[in-house]
Structure formats: structure tokens, C-alpha cells
Amino acid sequence: MLDAQIKDALIRIVGQQNYTDSLIDMVSYSYDASEHRARPSCAVWVENTAQVSEVMKLADREKIPVTPRGAGTGLSGLSVPAHAGIVMDLTRMNKILELRIEDRLAVVQPGLVYADLEKALAPHGFFFPPDPSSGKVCTMGGTVGTNAGGVKGAKYGTTRDYVLGLEVVLADGRIMRTGGKTIKNVSGYDLTRLFVASEGTLGIITEIALKINPKPTVTTTAMASFNDLEDAGRAVSEVMRSGILPSVLEILGRETILAINQNTDLKLPEVDALLLAETDGYTKTETEFQMETVLEVFRRNNPGMVKLATSPEEAAQLWTARKSAYAVLARIKSHFVLEDVTVPIGKVPALLKGIQAIAKKHEIQIATFGHAGDGNLHPQILYDGYDPEQVRRMEAASDELFKLAIELEGTLTGEHGIGLSKARYMTLEHDAVSLEMMRTIKRAFDPNNILNPGKMALDAA
Ligand SMILES: Cc1cc2nc3c(=O)[nH]c(=O)nc-3n(C[C@H](O)[C@H](O)[C@H](O)COP(=O)(O)OP(=O)(O)OC[C@H]3O[C@@H](n4cnc5c(N)ncnc54)[C@H](O)[C@@H]3O)c2cc1C
């Protein structure tokens, strides 16, 4: 519970209608899409930068934690208010402020839903490429706060590659602008990038200037099955060095395929791996040329079947398997952890084999799918959270998974962030000097440690 005077001060800033400490709201704000839970003391819906600034001035003076929140779809305990305090909900700051197609520029507020940006860009033939699968609900602030990516990462990169500038409210309420509205900008330190994937620990993002791309008008889709993981892995590596860049190169592992077959009528071949490829471009010739290169690679790596979609309906059918993976797997056991370890592309086969070995060793089900084209896999550990023995095995398997990723020159997370879930693994990936530099940066921006405290191992001594 907050002191009555602080509550009154918050209400004076945001208005009675934009303040809540009701139990139902506190429970709603206690979670994101991970297993973590912690209730805040109150929540405010902010409507403009001035309000954000005033709330931060008050919170800093009174040393009250503030957790910025978009749609709360984070998968690592990101917007969960670990140290209670104020949840700052930014979803009402949801406008597109500028759309300047000739400048390849969109300036948006952080609460804008990703899909609403896509809708606004579509009539101009433009798009914002990162494409997280949560795009129908997640916000642009959360997308920047996590550096979200998606199935098109191999060709188009992630959110980081498109953020040109930001308006940020700092922990003490000061308002800062970073970067600008130009495609090129090397003026001073790159503070913009520092805020991308900072998980709300350095400041509240109140405005985002984004680079946008002309949307490819033609796509071609194909799928291939492989009885042997080695063959699938070699096919991925060969596609990526073939001289073309597919817009999508996704993989589904055996456990995932079996789960999809058990829960749908898709009747996928029950093999070690399925690869889904898409090429895109602005003419049919160019797109088909790229796909022919992909198919040649598939054919020389002992596929069980290779299927090229000949109509948009067939392409949609091939996509159904990939799109249903997360939802199907989420139904199998009472609990799951969705990881997103990432390795250099050539090490995807070793990662897949290692995941199989870890599942066997710990007698736990791990179903894998993910973005083979950029080395980012999603091993989904399925377990019964009410059975302490299964929880123990899930944790042991997670530990080994992260160690494996680092041994393979990879990272703990390619998309979903560190948050609470992976904070204790930070020392596996980052040396003591680099961790100390991160903590120094955190202290410089937020000396009272009020911004989303408890995350990213930044609080550790
Ligand atoms: C079904 C599902 C599919 C998903 N698919 C993908 C995927 O394909 N790729 C991917 O990368 N992720 C994916 N995610 C994870 C997540 O949805 C994305 O990272 C998403 O962009 C987060 O947006 P959000 O609005 O929900 O942010 P939240 O979860 O509310 O916040 C995420 C982080 O950003 C911070 N934050 C939010 N707004 C601000 C702000 N204005 N200023 C400063 N910090 C802020 C929060 O404090 C928090 O640390 C998925 C999640 C789900 C549940």
C-alpha cells in the first residue's frame, strides 16, 4: 500500500480515472506471459510525456519502484513489478504522430499496438519488418524495450535495426531525446541503441522514431522434411551461404511435429525436422529464382519430401503448422517454459542435438521450433508445475540448455530478454567487467534503482 499522500499526489498528476489500486487491477498487473508473479501497490495510466515526467519526479523523490508496461506479453518476467511500487501502463499513449513515407519514417507513441502500425503502413505499400508473433497485441514500447524480432529476422533483422530516435523520460523526470529522424546518424554515443532491449530499466520511452521499409509484393513458400537432423542442419547452413537470403527459414523438431499431429488434422510427416522457407521480392522472377536456390539445397540434402506452394491457399496451409506450434505445445502439460537460445547459424544442428540429449538425460519433454535462418531456436520445456520432481528436472534442463548455448558461442536470449527468468544466468554469458559496466550505466541513469528493479541482474553487487 502506498502512503495516502503519495496516492493523492499521483491522482493529482494523472487524474482519478487514471489511477488504480483495486485488488482486481493489482492481480492483473502482477503477471506477464511468463510464470513470474508479483503485485504492484498501484498502477497509473499515463496519457502524455508531461505526466510521465511528473510521476517519475515523485517516484524518484520518494524512492518508489516504477515498472513500465505495454501489453504485458513479455515471456521472461519483464513487466512484472518484482519490487512492487507503481506500474506505469503506457497503452493510452497510442498515437501515430507522424507518417512520412518519403523519409521512410514513422513516429509513434509507445502504447501503439504493433498491428495498428502495420495497418497504417499497408495502404502506402510499406511495412515495419521485425514481425513478432505477438504483433496483434504487443505495443511498440514493449517491442523496443525487448528488441523484439520474429520469423523474418534472418533477412530483415530485429527492432534494433529500425529505431532511429527516441524521446525518453529519465528516472528523475528529466526528458531526453536520442538519435533523430534520419536514416544515417553518427553524432555522439548511440544512446538510442542503449535503450533498445533495456527492459524498462533505464528510462520510460515516450516517443519512437522508426525506419520503415517498402513491403515486398511477391512471396513464395515451400516446406521440406528431413529424417535426419544432420541433413536438416546442413540444409540450413547451405541455404544461408547460397548467395540469397530467404525471408523466412523456420524449423520444427520431431517433438513439435508429433504434438501438432496429436492436436490437429494436419498429418505432418513424423520426421526429425521440417523446414519452412519463404522468399520475397518485388517481382515473380526474382522471388522464384531465390526459391529455386533454396529448393536445390533442400533436394541435395536427402529430404523425405519437398513441397512448393502453388497458390496462396497452399502457402497458408504450409504456414499453419509453424503458426500452431506455440499454442499446441502450450496445451500439452500444465506448465511450460519457452526459451529462445540463439547460436551462430552453423551451430543450429549441434544445438538441436544437444537439446535432444538434455531432454533424454533429464527425462523431460522439450519440443523445439524456431528461426533456423538466424540461429534463434525456441525449445519449449513442457512439465507438470504441480509436481516438485518435474519442476526440479525442468530447472536442471534449463541450466544445461543455457550452458550449451554459451558453449556453442551463442546467447541466453535472442528475443525474449533477461527479465527475472534469466537474471541468474547473466554471469554465464557476460564477463565480470562487462557486467560491472552495465551496472555502472544503470547507476548513471537511475541512481536510486527505481526503474524496473530486480531485472537483468543489475541489482547484484
Ligand atoms: C504468444 C507470444 C508470442 C510472442 N512472440 C514473440 C516473437 O515472435 N518475437 C519476440 O521478440 N517476442 C515475442 N514475444 C514476447 C513479447 O510479446 C514481445 O517481446 C513484445 O514485443 C513485448 O511487448 P509488450 O507490449 O507486451 O511489452 P511488455 O511485456 O509490457 O514489456 C516488455 C518490456 O518492455 C518494457 N517496456 C514496455 N513499454 C516501455 C516503455 N514505454 N518504455 C520503457 N520500457 C518499456 C517493460 O518494462 C518490459 O521490461 C511473444 C510473446 C507471446 C506471449
The ligand as a Tripos MOL2 file, in Angstrom:
@<TRIPOS>MOLECULE
LIG
   53    58     1     0     0
SMALL
NO_CHARGES

@<TRIPOS>ATOM
      1 C1          2.2860  -15.6310  -27.8540 C.3       1 LIG1
      2 C2          3.5210  -14.7810  -27.7980 C.ar      1 LIG1
      3 C3          4.3310  -14.6940  -28.9100 C.ar      1 LIG1
      4 C4          5.4880  -13.9070  -28.8650 C.ar      1 LIG1
      5 N1          6.2560  -13.8360  -29.9900 N.ar      1 LIG1
      6 C5          7.3660  -13.0940  -29.9760 C.ar      1 LIG1
      7 C6          8.1820  -13.0270  -31.1410 C.ar      1 LIG1
      8 O1          7.8810  -13.6130  -32.1790 O.2       1 LIG1
      9 N2          9.3150  -12.2800  -31.0620 N.ar      1 LIG1
     10 C7          9.6670  -11.5910  -29.9250 C.ar      1 LIG1
     11 O2         10.7010  -10.9250  -29.9300 O.2       1 LIG1
     12 N3          8.9160  -11.6450  -28.8120 N.ar      1 LIG1
     13 C8          7.7810  -12.3710  -28.8040 C.ar      1 LIG1
     14 N4          7.0030  -12.4270  -27.6850 N.ar      1 LIG1
     15 C9          7.4270  -11.6710  -26.4950 C.3       1 LIG1
     16 C10         6.7490  -10.2620  -26.3810 C.3       1 LIG1
     17 O3          5.4600  -10.3020  -26.8340 O.3       1 LIG1
     18 C11         7.4110   -9.2100  -27.1970 C.3       1 LIG1
     19 O4          8.6910   -9.0240  -26.7530 O.3       1 LIG1
     20 C12         6.6080   -7.8850  -27.2080 C.3       1 LIG1
     21 O5          7.1350   -7.0050  -28.1540 O.3       1 LIG1
     22 C13         6.5080   -7.1830  -25.8530 C.3       1 LIG1
     23 O6          5.5750   -6.1160  -25.9820 O.3       1 LIG1
     24 P1          4.5720   -5.7300  -24.8080 P.3       1 LIG1
     25 O7          3.8330   -4.5100  -25.2320 O.co2     1 LIG1
     26 O8          3.7520   -6.8860  -24.4050 O.co2     1 LIG1
     27 O9          5.6060   -5.3600  -23.6640 O.3       1 LIG1
     28 P2          5.5960   -5.6920  -22.1080 P.3       1 LIG1
     29 O10         5.6220   -7.1670  -21.9100 O.co2     1 LIG1
     30 O11         4.5380   -4.9310  -21.4320 O.co2     1 LIG1
     31 O12         7.0160   -5.0830  -21.7080 O.3       1 LIG1
     32 C14         8.2000   -5.6700  -22.1560 C.3       1 LIG1
     33 C15         9.3910   -4.9130  -21.5360 C.3       1 LIG1
     34 O13         9.4830   -3.6150  -22.1110 O.3       1 LIG1
     35 C16         9.4040   -2.6190  -21.0790 C.3       1 LIG1
     36 N5          8.6070   -1.5220  -21.6140 N.ar      1 LIG1
     37 C17         7.3450   -1.5460  -22.1090 C.ar      1 LIG1
     38 N6          6.9880   -0.3190  -22.5090 N.ar      1 LIG1
     39 C18         8.0300    0.5040  -22.2550 C.ar      1 LIG1
     40 C19         8.2680    1.8930  -22.4230 C.ar      1 LIG1
     41 N7          7.3620    2.6910  -22.9790 N.pl3     1 LIG1
     42 N8          9.4520    2.3960  -22.0190 N.ar      1 LIG1
     43 C20        10.4120    1.6060  -21.4830 C.ar      1 LIG1
     44 N9         10.2460    0.2910  -21.3080 N.ar      1 LIG1
     45 C21         9.0680   -0.2540  -21.6890 C.ar      1 LIG1
     46 C22         8.7330   -3.2910  -19.8940 C.3       1 LIG1
     47 O14         9.1140   -2.7120  -18.6630 O.3       1 LIG1
     48 C23         9.2740   -4.7110  -20.0270 C.3       1 LIG1
     49 O15        10.5410   -4.8060  -19.4460 O.3       1 LIG1
     50 C24         5.8410  -13.2080  -27.6790 C.ar      1 LIG1
     51 C25         5.0150  -13.3090  -26.5580 C.ar      1 LIG1
     52 C26         3.8730  -14.0790  -26.6060 C.ar      1 LIG1
     53 C27         3.0040  -14.1770  -25.3890 C.3       1 LIG1
@<TRIPOS>BOND
     1     1     2 1
     2     2     3 ar
     3     2    52 ar
     4     3     4 ar
     5     4     5 ar
     6     4    50 ar
     7     5     6 ar
     8     6     7 ar
     9     6    13 1
    10     7     8 2
    11     7     9 ar
    12     9    10 ar
    13    10    11 2
    14    10    12 ar
    15    12    13 ar
    16    13    14 ar
    17    14    15 1
    18    14    50 ar
    19    15    16 1
    20    16    17 1
    21    16    18 1
    22    18    19 1
    23    18    20 1
    24    20    21 1
    25    20    22 1
    26    22    23 1
    27    23    24 1
    28    24    25 2
    29    24    26 1
    30    24    27 1
    31    27    28 1
    32    28    29 2
    33    28    30 1
    34    28    31 1
    35    31    32 1
    36    32    33 1
    37    33    34 1
    38    33    48 1
    39    34    35 1
    40    35    36 1
    41    35    46 1
    42    36    37 ar
    43    36    45 ar
    44    37    38 ar
    45    38    39 ar
    46    39    40 ar
    47    39    45 ar
    48    40    41 1
    49    40    42 ar
    50    42    43 ar
    51    43    44 ar
    52    44    45 ar
    53    46    47 1
    54    46    48 1
    55    48    49 1
    56    50    51 ar
    57    51    52 ar
    58    52    53 1
@<TRIPOS>SUBSTRUCTURE
     1 LIG1         1 GROUP 0 **** ****
